[in-house]
Amino acid sequence: MLKVTKLKKDFILPSLLVLCISITGCIATTPKKLFTLSEDSLQVRQLQMRQFETINEAEVLSACAGALQDMGFTLDDSETELGLVVASKSRDATDAVQVAAATAAVALAALSGTNTNAFDYIDKEQKIRVSVVSKLNAEGNKLIVRTTFQRIVWNRLGNVSRLETLKGPELYQGFFDKVSKAIFLEGQEI
């Protein structure tokens, strides 16, 4: 009887120790910079946001939808009660630099006697998506609009080669200029 108890102790204690170590090794830890904003995030947010001297959300969203259509976008979704407009447009994404690099790769491969499919990885098409979200400011006397332009690029194989938020100041400035003009004209009933 004494041997069985000692055997159980000798087996159970190390087993529990191994189990505890393996469980703690499986606990996921979060990266230290997970919730740290990038250095340019404030600048990007300032590009993407405008405040309008009105609380008429329907009028502002209508102006946003009109501005997007003027820029060649097709409205995908619009929900005034939620303060949301989503639009997109598709464009060719062929880049001359990628074509030149693929041509050079094929030529080098031919000289070395090998074969390459470098042309398969050239960007083929892209979709630019825009989301517009609006809400009242904390005081409830102005409307804040945030717009985000994103681009998805597919290569000739149909794989996504790039997914990025567009950060060009001229893009956002041009959009908000059109929206401001439309709101002004609507206010003047022109």
Residue pairs with C-beta under 8 A, 6 or more apart in sequence:
40 167
44 165
44 167
45 146
47 167
47 169
47 172
47 173
48 146
48 147
48 148
48 172
49 144
49 145
49 146
49 147
50 144
50 145
50 176
50 179
50 180
51 137
51 142
51 143
51 144
51 145
52 60
52 142
52 143
52 144
52 145
52 180
52 183
53 142
54 60
54 142
54 143
54 183
54 187
55 136
55 140
55 141
55 142
55 143
56 143
57 80
57 83
57 134
57 136
57 143
58 80
59 183
59 186
60 134
60 143
60 145
60 179
60 183
61 78
61 80
61 83
61 84
61 85
61 132
61 134
62 182
62 186
63 178
63 179
63 182
63 183
63 186
64 85
64 132
64 134
64 145
64 147
64 179
65 75
65 78
65 85
65 87
66 178
66 182
67 175
67 178
67 179
67 182
68 75
68 85
68 87
68 130
68 132
68 175
69 75
69 87
70 178
71 174
71 175
71 178
72 89
73 87
73 88
73 89
73 128
73 130
74 87
74 88
74 89
75 85
75 86
75 87
76 86
76 87
76 88
76 129
77 84
77 85
77 86
78 84
78 85
78 86
79 85
83 133
83 134
83 135
84 131
84 132
84 133
84 134
85 130
85 131
85 132
86 129
86 130
86 131
86 132
87 129
87 130
88 127
88 128
88 129
88 130
89 127
89 128
90 125
90 126
90 127
90 128
91 125
91 126
91 127
91 128
92 124
92 125
92 126
93 123
93 124
93 125
93 126
93 153
93 154
94 122
94 123
94 124
95 122
95 123
98 121
98 122
98 123
99 122
101 118
102 118
102 119
102 121
102 122
105 116
105 118
106 116
106 118
106 119
109 115
109 116
109 118
119 156
120 155
120 156
120 157
121 155
121 156
121 157
121 161
122 155
122 156
123 153
123 154
123 155
123 161
123 162
124 154
124 155
124 156
125 153
125 154
126 151
126 152
126 153
126 154
127 151
127 152
128 149
128 150
128 151
128 166
129 149
129 150
129 151
129 152
130 147
130 148
130 149
130 150
131 147
131 148
131 150
132 145
132 146
132 147
133 145
133 146
133 147
134 143
134 144
134 145
134 146
135 143
135 144
136 142
136 143
136 144
137 143
137 144
145 176
145 179
147 172
147 175
147 176
148 165
149 165
149 166
149 171
149 172
150 163
150 164
150 165
150 166
151 162
151 163
151 164
151 165
151 166
152 160
152 162
152 163
153 160
153 161
153 162
153 163
154 160
154 161
155 161
